[in-house]
């Protein structure tokens, strides 16, 4: 609601890469935007989980384009691929694109 990053606490077992990936996916699903690392070998798993994938970026670009078309028609809600798209979905797409631009992915 306040548009601030929520960073999860570190995963303390620096030798358990599978556990780290699982923990990253769990907290990503809970809405966290990143995770702290306590060892350099954890950075790869964290980045892999929290950096937007090519598919997410493609989806976000499609949402952005469809939103522009909907706004021109005076619509606040529209359908994309048979799914309703409203303000929270549009905001999620915007966040993905901001992050993708930050990491020079687009």
C-alpha positions in Angstrom: 0.0 0.0 0.0 2.9 2.4 0.8 4.9 1.3 -2.3 8.0 0.3 -0.2 10.2 -2.7 -0.7 9.9 -5.6 1.6 13.1 -7.5 2.1 13.1 -10.9 3.7 15.6 -12.0 6.3 18.6 -14.1 5.3 18.5 -17.8 4.8 21.1 -19.0 7.2 22.2 -22.3 5.8 24.8 -21.2 3.2 25.3 -24.8 2.0 21.6 -25.5 1.2 21.0 -24.0 -2.2 17.7 -25.9 -2.8 16.4 -24.7 0.6 17.4 -21.1 -0.4 15.5 -21.4 -3.7 12.4 -22.8 -2.0 12.6 -20.1 0.7 12.9 -17.4 -2.0 9.9 -18.7 -4.0 7.9 -18.8 -0.8 8.6 -15.2 0.2 8.2 -14.0 -3.3 4.7 -15.5 -3.3 4.0 -13.7 0.0 4.8 -10.4 -1.6 8.4 -9.8 -0.6 10.5 -7.8 -3.2 13.9 -9.2 -2.3 15.9 -11.3 0.2 19.0 -10.5 2.3 22.1 -12.6 1.7 24.7 -13.6 4.3 27.1 -15.2 1.8 28.1 -14.4 -1.8 27.1 -17.8 -3.0 23.4 -16.9 -2.2 23.3 -14.0 -4.6 22.7 -16.1 -7.7 19.6 -17.9 -6.3 18.2 -14.6 -4.9 18.7 -12.8 -8.2 17.3 -15.7 -10.2 14.1 -15.7 -8.1 13.5 -11.9 -7.8 14.6 -10.6 -11.2 11.7 -10.7 -13.7 11.8 -13.5 -16.2 11.5 -12.9 -19.9 7.9 -14.3 -19.8 6.9 -11.9 -17.0 8.4 -8.9 -18.9 6.6 -9.9 -22.1 3.3 -10.2 -20.1 3.8 -6.8 -18.4 4.5 -5.2 -21.8 1.3 -6.7 -23.2 -0.7 -5.4 -20.1 0.9 -2.0 -20.6 -0.1 -1.8 -24.2 -3.6 -3.2 -23.6 -4.0 -0.6 -20.7 -3.1 2.2 -23.0 -5.8 1.0 -25.5 -8.4 0.6 -22.8 -7.7 4.1 -21.4 -8.3 5.6 -24.9 -11.7 3.9 -24.9 -12.4 5.2 -21.4 -12.2 1.7 -19.8 -10.7 1.1 -16.3 -11.0 -2.6 -16.5 -10.4 -4.8 -19.5 -9.8 -8.4 -20.6 -6.4 -9.8 -21.8 -6.2 -13.5 -22.8 -9.6 -14.1 -21.2 -8.5 -12.7 -17.8 -9.7 -9.6 -16.1 -7.1 -6.8 -15.8 -7.8 -4.1 -13.3 -5.7 -1.6 -11.3 -3.9 -4.1 -9.1 -2.9 -6.2 -12.1 -1.8 -3.1 -14.0 0.3 -1.9 -11.0 2.0 -5.4 -10.8 2.9 -5.1 -14.5 4.3 -1.6 -13.9 6.5 -2.9 -11.1 7.8 -5.7 -13.3 8.7 -3.2 -16.0 10.4 -0.8 -13.5 12.5 -3.7 -12.2 13.3 -4.9 -15.7 14.5 -1.5 -16.7 16.5 -1.2 -13.6 18.4 -4.4 -14.5 18.7 -3.4 -18.2 16.4 -6.3 -19.3 14.4 -4.0 -21.6 
